[in-house]
Amino acid sequence: MSIQRFDQGPNFSKLVVTDTTAYTAGYVASDLSADVGGQTRQILAEIDSYLAKAGTDKSKLLTANVWLKDINDFSAFNAAWSEWSDKDNLPVRATVEAKLADPKILVEIMVTAAR
């Protein structure tokens, strides 16, 4: 089995790809001044970019893990997610409230996709 690692930093890779599966790190928005919908859209665009590097796309998502700073933002997050997601190929998903690494981070998303 081959394994490719993309954008390795000192502690983790942003994407790991095997022959059959692409695994992303947890992504956060680059513009933390945006609201939860704006941060979610930024993250989903980054996910699209990394999935393309892996030779896959959102139609092949298997799992999604979502961390929200405030669970009261669930509806706003879901609105952005629904705009982006492939309705015919939804992944399993868990969404939880969590204390994130920076108080300005409102959402973090990590996905796994088939190739």
Wavefront OBJ file of the C-alpha trace (Angstrom):
o trace
v 0.000 0.000 0.000
v 1.322 3.433 -0.877
v 0.922 6.357 1.501
v 1.288 10.007 0.486
v 1.475 12.853 2.985
v 0.697 16.433 1.997
v 1.735 19.652 3.714
v 3.515 18.024 6.617
v 4.209 20.319 9.524
v 6.052 19.665 12.760
v 3.067 17.865 14.324
v 0.776 16.548 11.551
v 0.036 16.366 7.836
v -2.910 18.282 6.363
v -3.793 15.285 4.157
v -2.819 11.606 4.126
v -3.735 9.487 1.112
v -3.622 5.726 0.680
v -4.521 3.686 -2.404
v -8.197 3.777 -1.437
v -8.763 6.545 1.112
v -8.028 10.233 1.761
v -7.882 11.508 5.344
v -7.848 15.218 6.152
v -6.652 16.942 9.254
v -9.091 19.106 11.148
v -9.305 22.330 9.158
v -10.176 25.763 10.516
v -10.867 29.004 8.662
v -8.061 31.362 7.690
v -10.239 34.440 8.345
v -11.350 34.061 11.932
v -13.286 37.335 11.855
v -16.048 35.598 9.845
v -19.189 34.228 11.470
v -19.767 30.467 11.713
v -21.298 30.323 8.227
v -18.366 32.206 6.727
v -15.809 30.083 8.572
v -17.617 26.918 7.462
v -17.584 28.013 3.806
v -13.842 28.739 4.002
v -13.155 25.323 5.492
v -15.308 23.511 2.935
v -13.428 25.259 0.104
v -10.161 24.053 1.646
v -11.585 20.540 1.916
v -12.518 20.662 -1.784
v -8.946 21.701 -2.613
v -7.334 18.918 -0.592
v -9.742 16.269 -1.858
v -8.803 17.295 -5.420
v -5.109 16.812 -4.530
v -6.049 13.298 -3.433
v -7.906 12.602 -6.662
v -11.334 12.521 -5.059
v -14.202 14.868 -4.197
v -17.077 15.461 -1.790
v -19.267 12.894 -3.558
v -16.984 10.232 -2.103
v -17.025 11.436 1.507
v -17.305 8.624 4.033
v -17.127 10.484 7.343
v -17.172 14.039 8.660
v -16.325 15.183 12.175
v -17.421 18.688 13.113
v -16.515 20.643 16.210
v -18.475 23.813 17.011
v -17.396 26.326 19.621
v -21.067 26.902 20.435
v -23.728 24.289 19.677
v -26.193 27.179 19.285
v -24.460 27.757 15.913
v -25.643 24.333 14.705
v -28.331 25.741 12.377
v -25.986 28.317 10.818
v -23.352 25.616 10.322
v -25.914 23.254 8.776
v -27.057 25.957 6.338
v -23.498 26.337 4.977
v -22.963 22.568 4.995
v -26.205 22.002 3.077
v -25.204 24.531 0.392
v -21.966 22.589 -0.156
v -22.770 18.935 0.401
v -23.634 16.387 -2.285
v -27.220 15.484 -1.327
v -27.017 12.095 -3.088
v -23.814 11.067 -1.299
v -23.921 12.309 2.282
v -21.281 10.964 4.685
v -21.879 9.817 8.223
v -21.289 12.848 10.432
v -20.809 13.754 14.062
v -21.173 17.341 15.276
v -20.243 18.282 18.826
v -19.619 21.359 20.906
v -15.973 21.698 21.914
v -13.448 24.109 23.335
v -11.248 24.840 20.305
v -7.587 25.888 20.138
v -8.297 29.615 19.662
v -11.380 31.451 20.985
v -11.918 32.990 17.505
v -12.261 29.551 15.900
v -15.983 28.815 15.642
v -15.824 25.538 13.698
v -13.336 22.810 12.775
v -14.019 20.063 10.227
v -12.217 16.801 9.437
v -13.281 14.374 6.674
v -12.414 10.986 5.210
v -13.138 10.154 1.562
v -12.859 7.130 -0.702
v -10.670 7.449 -3.809
l 1 2 3 4 5 6 7 8 9 10 11 12 13 14 15 16 17 18 19 20 21 22 23 24 25 26 27 28 29 30 31 32 33 34 35 36 37 38 39 40 41 42 43 44 45 46 47 48 49 50 51 52 53 54 55 56 57 58 59 60 61 62 63 64 65 66 67 68 69 70 71 72 73 74 75 76 77 78 79 80 81 82 83 84 85 86 87 88 89 90 91 92 93 94 95 96 97 98 99 100 101 102 103 104 105 106 107 108 109 110 111 112 113 114 115
